[in-house]
């Protein structure tokens, strides 16, 4: 085990302990492969599964694995128009499992997320019976302020470039607290507790995932 791997495992142990005090069920997986196995272990066959926009989930290979299994999938990528996308967003609130990552998490176990449309953070807060969050240790921050800054100045800026949004951060790489039509920072949500207990499940991954 390399020093970085040892460090990630050590810090993850503390974060998991803190998350458990917040009613969040948390796990640590050394690799993406282990994380994929853990996610599939948590989702029974025939479950209805939805997900928000997440590069981390894609990088794990979780979407592909679900399509290879026996699940009822709500995939907005299969929608043919905006009305169908909106319908999938709403159906997601009735899913058994909602999959996502987080823009940042803190050493004391909080999750910080920024959203444009709001469907992702809304589902995290209420609706789906279970929420599974997969996050690489690269998203760890020491406190809430730093986590919010990361969400604005790194995650949102990179996503604006990925989605070809016409925002100031897409040009400068830094949040300008904009109110542009393309703004993807419309909601900022700090999750400090899972209610009911255990509804939110976090898989921390000892490799870099997403932005």
C-alpha positions as CSV (number, residue, x, y, z in Angstrom):
1,X,0.0,0.0,0.0
2,X,1.4,3.4,-1.0
3,X,1.5,6.3,1.4
4,X,-1.4,8.0,-0.4
5,X,-3.5,4.8,-0.1
6,X,-2.7,4.6,3.6
7,X,-3.6,8.3,4.0
8,X,-6.9,7.9,2.2
9,X,-7.8,4.9,4.2
10,X,-6.9,6.6,7.5
11,X,-8.9,9.8,6.7
12,X,-11.8,7.9,5.3
13,X,-12.1,6.0,8.6
14,X,-12.5,9.4,10.4
15,X,-15.0,10.7,7.9
16,X,-17.1,7.5,8.1
17,X,-17.2,7.7,11.9
18,X,-18.4,11.3,11.6
19,X,-21.0,10.4,8.9
20,X,-22.4,7.7,11.1
21,X,-23.1,10.3,13.8
22,X,-25.2,12.1,11.2
23,X,-27.3,9.0,10.3
24,X,-25.4,8.5,7.1
25,X,-24.3,4.9,6.3
26,X,-20.8,5.0,4.9
27,X,-18.3,2.7,3.4
28,X,-14.7,2.9,2.2
29,X,-13.5,1.1,-0.9
30,X,-9.9,1.2,-2.0
31,X,-10.6,1.0,-5.7
32,X,-13.3,1.8,-8.3
33,X,-13.8,-2.0,-8.8
34,X,-14.5,-2.5,-5.1
35,X,-16.8,0.5,-5.1
36,X,-18.8,-0.8,-8.0
37,X,-19.2,-4.2,-6.2
38,X,-20.3,-2.4,-3.0
39,X,-22.9,-0.3,-4.9
40,X,-24.4,-3.4,-6.6
41,X,-24.4,-5.2,-3.3
42,X,-26.6,-2.4,-1.9
43,X,-29.1,-2.5,-4.7
44,X,-31.4,-5.5,-4.8
45,X,-32.5,-6.9,-8.2
46,X,-35.8,-5.5,-9.6
47,X,-35.3,-2.2,-7.8
48,X,-36.3,1.0,-9.5
49,X,-33.1,3.0,-10.0
50,X,-32.6,6.6,-11.1
51,X,-29.6,8.9,-11.1
52,X,-28.5,12.5,-11.4
53,X,-25.9,13.8,-13.7
54,X,-22.6,12.3,-12.4
55,X,-19.3,11.7,-14.0
56,X,-18.3,9.7,-10.9
57,X,-21.1,7.2,-11.4
58,X,-20.2,6.8,-15.0
59,X,-16.5,6.3,-14.2
60,X,-17.4,3.5,-11.8
61,X,-19.1,1.7,-14.6
62,X,-22.3,1.6,-12.5
63,X,-24.7,2.6,-15.2
64,X,-23.4,-0.1,-17.6
65,X,-23.5,-2.7,-14.8
66,X,-27.2,-1.9,-14.0
67,X,-28.1,-2.3,-17.7
68,X,-26.5,-5.7,-17.6
69,X,-28.6,-6.7,-14.6
70,X,-32.3,-7.0,-13.7
71,X,-33.4,-3.5,-12.7
72,X,-36.1,-1.0,-13.6
73,X,-34.0,2.0,-14.8
74,X,-35.1,5.6,-15.1
75,X,-32.5,7.0,-17.6
76,X,-33.0,10.5,-18.8
77,X,-30.4,9.8,-21.6
78,X,-33.1,7.7,-23.2
79,X,-35.6,10.6,-23.3
80,X,-36.4,12.0,-26.7
81,X,-37.4,15.5,-25.6
82,X,-37.4,17.9,-22.6
83,X,-40.9,16.8,-21.6
84,X,-39.8,13.2,-21.3
85,X,-36.7,14.3,-19.3
86,X,-38.9,16.3,-16.9
87,X,-41.2,13.3,-16.5
88,X,-38.2,11.1,-15.6
89,X,-37.0,13.7,-13.1
90,X,-40.4,13.5,-11.4
91,X,-40.6,9.7,-11.5
92,X,-37.2,9.6,-9.8
93,X,-38.8,10.8,-6.6
94,X,-40.6,7.4,-6.4
95,X,-37.5,5.3,-7.1
96,X,-36.1,2.7,-4.7
97,X,-32.5,4.0,-5.2
98,X,-31.2,7.3,-6.4
99,X,-27.5,7.4,-7.5
100,X,-25.3,10.5,-7.4
101,X,-22.0,11.8,-6.4
102,X,-21.3,14.9,-4.3
103,X,-19.4,18.1,-5.2
104,X,-17.6,17.9,-1.9
105,X,-17.6,16.3,1.5
106,X,-16.1,17.5,4.8
107,X,-13.8,15.9,7.3
108,X,-16.7,16.1,9.8
109,X,-19.1,14.2,7.5
110,X,-21.2,16.8,5.7
111,X,-22.1,16.6,2.0
112,X,-22.1,19.8,-0.1
113,X,-23.8,20.0,-3.5
114,X,-24.5,22.7,-6.1
115,X,-27.2,22.2,-8.7
116,X,-28.7,24.0,-11.7
117,X,-32.1,22.5,-12.4
118,X,-32.3,21.2,-8.8
119,X,-33.5,17.7,-9.6
120,X,-30.4,16.1,-8.1
121,X,-30.3,17.9,-4.8
122,X,-34.1,17.7,-4.5
123,X,-34.0,13.9,-4.8
124,X,-31.2,13.8,-2.3
125,X,-33.3,15.7,0.2
126,X,-36.6,13.9,-0.2
127,X,-38.3,11.3,-2.3
128,X,-36.3,8.2,-3.3
129,X,-36.3,5.5,-0.6
130,X,-32.5,5.3,-0.7
131,X,-29.7,7.6,-2.0
132,X,-26.3,6.2,-2.8
133,X,-23.5,8.7,-3.1
134,X,-20.2,7.6,-4.6
135,X,-17.3,10.0,-4.0
136,X,-13.6,9.9,-4.7
137,X,-11.3,11.1,-1.8
138,X,-10.3,13.9,-4.1
139,X,-13.5,15.7,-3.0
140,X,-12.6,15.9,0.6
141,X,-12.4,19.3,2.2
142,X,-11.5,20.3,5.8
143,X,-14.6,22.4,6.5
144,X,-17.9,23.5,5.1
145,X,-16.6,26.8,3.8
146,X,-13.9,25.1,1.8
147,X,-16.4,22.5,0.5
148,X,-18.7,25.2,-0.7
149,X,-15.8,27.0,-2.4
150,X,-14.7,23.7,-4.1
151,X,-18.3,23.2,-5.4
152,X,-18.4,26.7,-6.9
153,X,-14.8,27.1,-8.1
154,X,-13.9,23.7,-9.2
155,X,-16.8,21.3,-9.7
156,X,-19.2,23.9,-11.2
157,X,-16.5,25.5,-13.4
158,X,-15.4,22.2,-14.9
159,X,-19.0,21.1,-15.4
160,X,-19.8,24.4,-17.1
161,X,-17.0,23.6,-19.6
162,X,-18.2,20.0,-19.9
163,X,-21.8,21.1,-20.6
164,X,-20.8,24.1,-22.8
165,X,-22.6,26.6,-20.5
166,X,-22.2,30.3,-21.3
167,X,-21.2,31.3,-17.8
168,X,-18.3,33.5,-16.5
169,X,-16.7,30.5,-14.8
170,X,-16.6,28.7,-18.1
171,X,-14.3,31.4,-19.3
172,X,-12.3,32.2,-16.2
173,X,-12.4,29.0,-14.3
174,X,-13.5,30.9,-11.2
175,X,-17.0,31.5,-9.8
176,X,-18.3,35.0,-10.4
177,X,-21.5,34.5,-8.4
178,X,-23.3,35.0,-11.7
179,X,-27.0,35.1,-12.4
180,X,-26.7,34.2,-16.1
181,X,-29.4,32.1,-17.9
182,X,-26.9,29.2,-18.1
183,X,-26.0,29.3,-14.4
184,X,-25.6,25.9,-12.8
185,X,-25.2,27.2,-9.3
186,X,-28.9,27.8,-8.6
187,X,-29.1,25.8,-5.4
188,X,-26.5,25.1,-2.8
189,X,-27.3,22.3,-0.4
190,X,-25.4,21.3,2.7
191,X,-26.5,17.9,4.0
192,X,-25.6,17.6,7.7
193,X,-27.8,14.6,8.6
194,X,-29.7,11.8,6.9
195,X,-33.4,11.6,7.9
196,X,-34.5,8.9,8.1
197,X,-31.3,7.3,9.4
198,X,-29.5,5.3,6.9
199,X,-31.4,6.6,3.9
200,X,-28.3,8.2,2.5
201,X,-25.4,5.8,1.9
202,X,-22.0,7.1,1.0
203,X,-19.3,5.0,-0.7
204,X,-15.9,6.8,-0.4
205,X,-13.4,5.6,-3.0
206,X,-9.6,5.7,-2.6
207,X,-9.2,6.8,-6.2
208,X,-9.9,10.1,-8.0
209,X,-13.5,10.2,-9.3
210,X,-15.3,13.0,-11.1
211,X,-14.7,16.7,-10.6
